[in-house]
Amino acid sequence: MKSIDRYMVRLIAVPLFSTLVIAAMLLVLDRMLRLFDFVATQGGPVSVVWRMLANLLPEYLGLGIPIGLLLGVLLAFRRLGTTSELDVLRGVGMSYGRLLRVPYMYAVTLAAVNLAIVGYVQPIARYYYEGLRFELRTGALGASIKVGEFTHFGDRMTLRIERSRDKGRELSGIFVHYDNPTGMSYSVTAAQGQFLATDDPNTIIFRLTDGTLVQSSPKFTVPRVLTFSAHDLPIPLPRSERFRVRGGRNLEFTLPELARLGHTAASEEQRASSRSEFHFRIVEVATMFLLPMLAVALGVPPKRSTSSLGVFFAVVLLVTYHKVNEYAASFGELGRVDPLVALWVPFVLFAGLVIWMFHTVAYVPGGQPIGALERVFAKAGSVIARWLPGRAREAAA
């Protein structure tokens, strides 16, 4: 029996981890392009993209782990069914319950991992991700000055640079306009310039060479014009706002925090919202214990069939149930339905469907939940196959 368990471990592991890696890579690649565009638009360093993706990875794992578990078990049992190994195992007295021992070992382990991710890691990572977005928008991550465009430092200084060479060390074609609090304004043009650090972290020096300075004030009848070969212009850096504390959204609360807010929040709306998010996460983790039975029910094909309809239907069913949970959670947040009812009633119905399908394939002689669907799709395919040649003949005529 131990050899059978080891065989099942290997059989499930390959599609499970392959699906998990592929799903994570696809989600990361999809978001990476948008993040590169966002960071480039905000003028931030490219390295922040990798930090943002790292903070999104727990969210992707929370979505990918259930699908990986489902497809890992389903494809393993489908292989057993199509190669007649399942018939041999059943013939030597191994029940479906016994064959589910290894899948449930995976389910328990991955459910614990997923609980840690959605309950603790993902909320913290989401907060850090929002913090990086905030810092990019406010320039706290060292947003660069865009060449050929007007850059505003607060509401008093405007800077424009025509050309930049040697990674920003040599600047040319410079224009600066500055209004100080006393009402005096300065307009400066210079052939070249260079930024220099100072002991004050809130101020930098812009060293200009070969330029002209125009100083104007209500006290002056005529603006003063000065030419210079070298001039140091102090630039006060704008003070960036502090990012909000964690918890601006329910997605940033851990499970214990959501449980506490569900009873002690100041408003009824916040209590309902916190309870809805808490039950949504718990239901998503609890669903993983149904996936091995769902995988067996849809993974074992009918006799003399190699159709992959069960794989497609299983993924559609799981994604649809996830969307139903999201819709129910939004209703619970609005307070229209108690979150306990909104989220656990669909779970009970889904569990009943899964248990019925598993009971049919495991204990009903000749029972095959996916068989009826395969017959419907086969009839639809034959109708389409007959219809297409007729349409081709009509088009030719």
C-alpha positions in Angstrom: 0.0 0.0 0.0 2.8 2.4 0.7 4.1 2.0 -2.8 0.6 2.9 -4.1 0.7 6.1 -1.9 4.2 7.0 -3.2 3.0 6.5 -6.8 0.0 8.7 -6.1 2.2 11.4 -4.6 4.3 11.5 -7.7 1.3 11.4 -10.0 -0.4 14.4 -8.4 2.8 16.4 -7.7 3.8 17.1 -11.4 0.5 18.6 -12.6 -0.2 20.3 -9.3 3.1 22.3 -9.1 3.2 22.8 -12.9 -0.2 24.3 -12.8 0.7 26.5 -9.8 3.9 27.8 -11.5 2.2 28.4 -14.9 -0.7 30.2 -13.3 1.5 32.4 -11.2 3.7 33.2 -14.2 0.8 34.2 -16.4 -0.7 36.4 -13.7 2.7 38.0 -13.0 3.4 38.6 -16.7 -0.1 40.2 -17.2 0.5 42.6 -14.2 4.2 43.2 -15.0 3.4 45.0 -18.3 0.9 47.3 -16.5 3.3 48.0 -13.7 6.2 48.9 -16.0 3.8 51.3 -17.8 2.7 52.8 -14.4 6.2 53.1 -13.1 7.5 54.7 -16.3 4.6 57.2 -16.3 5.3 58.2 -12.7 9.0 58.4 -13.4 10.1 55.9 -10.8 13.1 53.5 -10.8 12.6 50.2 -12.6 13.6 48.2 -9.5 10.3 49.1 -7.8 8.5 46.9 -10.3 10.0 43.8 -8.8 9.2 44.9 -5.3 5.5 45.5 -6.4 5.3 42.1 -8.0 6.8 40.4 -4.9 4.0 41.9 -2.9 1.4 40.7 -5.4 2.7 37.1 -5.4 0.8 36.1 -2.2 -2.5 37.2 -3.8 -1.7 35.1 -6.9 -0.8 32.1 -4.8 -4.1 32.4 -3.0 -5.8 32.1 -6.3 -3.5 29.5 -7.9 -3.3 27.0 -5.0 -6.9 25.8 -5.2 -6.8 25.5 -9.0 -3.4 23.7 -8.8 -4.9 21.2 -6.2 -8.0 20.6 -8.4 -6.1 20.0 -11.6 -3.3 18.0 -9.9 -5.8 15.5 -8.5 -8.1 15.5 -11.5 -5.3 14.9 -14.1 -3.8 12.1 -11.9 -7.2 10.3 -11.7 -7.8 10.9 -15.4 -4.5 9.2 -16.2 -5.4 6.3 -14.0 -8.8 6.0 -15.7 -7.5 6.3 -19.3 -4.7 3.8 -18.8 -7.0 1.2 -17.0 -4.8 1.5 -13.9 -7.9 2.6 -11.9 -9.7 -0.6 -12.9 -6.8 -2.7 -11.6 -6.7 -0.8 -8.3 -10.4 -1.2 -7.9 -10.1 -4.9 -8.8 -7.7 -5.5 -6.0 -10.0 -4.0 -3.5 -8.9 -0.4 -3.2 -12.0 1.9 -2.7 -12.2 5.5 -3.9 -12.0 6.5 -0.2 -8.7 4.7 0.1 -7.4 6.3 -3.1 -8.3 9.7 -1.7 -5.9 9.4 1.2 -3.0 11.0 -0.7 -5.1 13.7 -2.3 -6.4 14.7 1.1 -2.8 14.8 2.4 -2.2 17.4 -0.3 -5.5 19.2 0.5 -4.8 19.5 4.2 -1.2 20.8 3.7 -2.2 23.3 0.9 -5.2 24.4 2.9 -3.0 25.3 5.8 -0.6 27.1 3.5 -3.4 29.0 1.9 -4.9 29.9 5.3 -1.6 31.4 6.3 -1.4 33.3 3.0 -4.9 34.8 2.8 -5.1 35.2 6.6 -1.8 36.8 7.4 0.7 37.2 4.5 -1.6 38.6 1.8 -3.0 41.5 3.9 0.4 42.7 4.9 1.8 42.4 1.3 -1.2 44.2 -0.1 -0.6 47.1 2.3 3.1 47.3 1.2 2.0 47.2 -2.4 -0.4 50.2 -1.9 2.4 52.0 0.0 4.7 51.6 -3.1 2.0 53.0 -5.4 1.6 56.0 -3.0 5.4 56.6 -2.9 5.6 56.5 -6.7 2.8 59.1 -7.0 4.4 61.4 -4.4 7.9 61.1 -5.7 9.3 59.5 -2.5 11.0 56.8 -4.5 13.2 59.2 -6.3 11.1 60.0 -9.3 13.2 61.3 -12.1 12.9 64.7 -13.8 11.6 64.2 -17.3 13.8 65.7 -20.0 11.9 68.2 -22.2 9.0 68.6 -19.9 8.2 71.1 -17.1 8.6 69.6 -13.7 7.0 71.2 -10.6 8.6 71.1 -7.2 5.7 71.9 -5.0 3.7 75.0 -6.0 6.6 77.5 -6.1 9.2 76.1 -8.4 9.2 75.0 -12.0 12.1 73.3 -13.8 12.8 72.4 -17.4 15.8 70.6 -18.8 16.4 70.2 -22.6 19.1 67.5 -22.6 20.6 65.0 -20.2 23.9 63.1 -20.7 26.0 60.7 -18.6 23.0 59.4 -16.7 21.9 62.8 -15.5 25.3 64.1 -14.4 25.5 66.6 -17.3 22.4 68.7 -17.9 22.0 71.4 -20.5 19.4 73.9 -21.7 18.1 74.7 -18.3 15.2 76.9 -17.3 14.1 77.5 -13.6 11.4 79.7 -12.2 11.0 80.2 -8.5 8.6 82.3 -6.3 9.7 82.8 -2.7 7.3 83.4 0.2 8.1 87.2 0.3 6.7 87.7 -3.2 10.0 87.9 -5.0 10.4 85.7 -8.1 13.5 84.4 -10.0 13.7 83.2 -13.6 17.0 81.6 -14.5 18.3 80.2 -17.8 21.7 78.4 -18.0 23.7 76.5 -20.5 24.6 73.7 -18.1 23.8 72.5 -14.6 24.5 69.7 -12.1 22.6 68.6 -9.0 24.6 68.3 -5.7 23.7 66.9 -2.4 23.8 68.9 0.8 23.9 68.2 4.6 20.2 69.0 4.7 18.2 66.1 3.3 15.3 68.4 2.4 17.4 70.7 0.2 19.6 70.1 -2.9 21.9 72.5 -4.7 21.5 73.0 -8.5 24.9 74.4 -9.7 24.3 76.4 -12.9 27.0 77.7 -15.3 26.9 80.3 -18.1 23.5 81.7 -17.5 21.2 84.7 -16.9 19.1 85.4 -13.8 16.1 87.7 -13.8 14.9 88.9 -10.4 11.5 90.6 -10.1 9.5 92.0 -7.2 6.6 94.4 -6.6 9.3 96.7 -5.0 11.3 96.9 -8.2 10.2 99.2 -11.0 12.4 97.3 -13.4 13.4 93.7 -13.0 17.1 93.1 -12.2 19.1 91.1 -14.8 22.3 89.3 -13.9 24.6 87.2 -15.9 26.8 84.7 -14.2 29.5 82.1 -15.0 28.5 80.0 -11.9 25.6 80.1 -9.6 24.3 77.8 -6.9 20.6 77.6 -6.6 19.2 75.9 -3.5 16.1 73.8 -4.3 13.9 72.9 -1.3 12.5 69.4 -1.9 8.7 69.1 -1.4 7.8 67.3 1.8 6.0 64.0 0.9 2.9 63.0 2.7 3.0 60.1 5.1 1.2 57.0 3.9 -1.9 56.0 5.8 -1.8 53.3 8.5 -2.6 49.8 7.5 -6.3 48.9 7.5 -7.6 51.5 5.0 -9.3 48.6 3.3 -10.6 45.2 4.6 -8.1 43.5 2.3 -5.3 44.8 4.6 -6.7 43.3 7.8 -5.5 39.8 9.0 -8.1 37.2 10.0 -7.8 37.9 13.8 -8.2 41.7 13.1 -11.3 41.0 10.9 -12.8 38.8 13.6 -12.3 41.5 16.2 -13.7 44.3 14.0 -16.7 42.2 13.2 -17.8 42.6 16.9 -16.1 45.9 18.0 -16.2 48.2 15.0 -17.7 51.6 15.6 -20.3 51.4 12.8 -22.7 48.7 11.7 -21.4 49.1 8.1 -17.8 48.4 9.1 -18.9 45.4 11.3 -20.8 43.9 8.4 -18.0 44.6 6.0 -15.4 43.0 8.3 -17.6 39.9 8.9 -18.2 39.5 5.2 -14.5 39.6 4.4 -13.7 37.2 7.3 -16.3 34.6 6.1 -15.2 35.0 2.5 -11.6 34.0 3.3 -12.7 31.1 5.6 -15.1 29.7 2.9 -12.4 29.9 0.2 -10.1 27.8 2.4 -12.8 25.4 3.4 -13.7 24.8 -0.3 -10.2 23.2 -0.7 -11.4 20.2 1.3 -14.1 19.5 -1.4 -11.7 19.7 -4.3 -10.3 16.1 -4.2 -13.8 14.7 -4.4 -14.7 17.1 -7.2 -11.5 16.1 -9.0 -12.3 12.4 -8.8 -15.9 12.9 -9.9 -14.9 14.9 -13.0 -11.5 13.3 -13.7 -12.6 9.7 -14.2 -13.8 9.6 -17.8 -16.6 7.2 -19.0 -15.5 3.8 -20.4 -13.9 4.0 -23.9 -13.7 7.8 -23.7 -10.7 10.1 -23.7 -12.6 13.4 -23.6 -11.1 16.2 -21.6 -14.6 17.7 -20.9 -14.2 17.0 -17.2 -11.1 19.2 -17.0 -12.8 22.1 -18.6 -16.0 21.7 -16.6 -14.1 21.4 -13.3 -12.2 24.7 -13.9 -15.4 26.5 -15.0 -17.3 25.2 -11.9 -14.6 26.3 -9.5 -14.2 29.7 -11.1 -18.0 30.2 -11.2 -18.3 29.3 -7.5 -15.5 31.7 -6.7 -17.4 34.5 -8.5 -20.6 33.6 -6.6 -18.6 33.9 -3.3 -17.4 37.4 -4.4 -20.9 38.5 -5.3 -22.2 37.1 -1.9 -19.4 38.9 0.0 -20.4 42.2 -1.7 -24.0 41.7 -0.6 -22.8 40.9 2.9 -20.7 44.1 3.0 -23.7 46.2 2.1 -25.6 44.7 5.0 -28.5 43.4 2.9 -27.9 39.8 3.9 -26.1 38.4 6.9 -22.6 37.4 5.8 -23.0 34.1 7.6 -26.0 33.3 5.3 -24.7 34.9 2.2 -21.4 32.9 2.1 -22.2 29.6 3.8 -25.4 28.8 2.1 -23.7 28.7 -1.4 -20.9 26.6 0.3 -23.4 24.1 1.6 -25.1 23.9 -1.9 -21.7 23.5 -3.6 -20.7 20.8 -1.1 -23.9 19.0 -1.7 -23.3 19.0 -5.4 -19.7 17.7 -5.0 -20.7 15.0 -2.6 -23.5 13.8 -4.8 -21.2 13.6 -7.9 -18.5 11.8 -5.9 -21.1 9.3 -4.5 -22.4 8.7 -8.0 -19.0 7.8 -9.4 -17.8 5.9 -6.3 -20.8 3.9 -5.2 -23.4 3.8 -7.9 -22.7 1.0 -10.4 -22.0 2.5 -13.8 -22.5 6.0 -12.3 -20.7 8.8 -14.2 -21.6 12.4 -13.5 -19.7 13.7 -16.6 -21.3 11.1 -18.9 -24.5 13.1 -19.5 -22.5 16.2 -20.4 -20.3 14.2 -22.8 -23.4 12.9 -24.6 -24.8 16.4 -24.9 -21.5 17.7 -26.3 -21.2 14.7 -28.7 -24.7 15.3 -30.1 -24.0 19.1 -30.5 -20.7 18.3 -32.2 -22.4 15.9 -34.7 -25.1 18.5 -35.5 -22.4 21.1 -36.1 -20.4 18.7 -38.3 -23.5 18.0 -40.4 -24.4 21.8 -40.6 -21.0 23.0 -41.7 -20.7 21.0 -45.0 -24.3 22.2 -45.9 -23.4 25.8 -45.3 -20.2 25.3 -47.4 -22.3 23.9 -50.3 -24.8 26.8 -50.1 -21.9 29.3 -50.1 -20.3 27.6 -53.2 -23.6 27.6 -55.0 
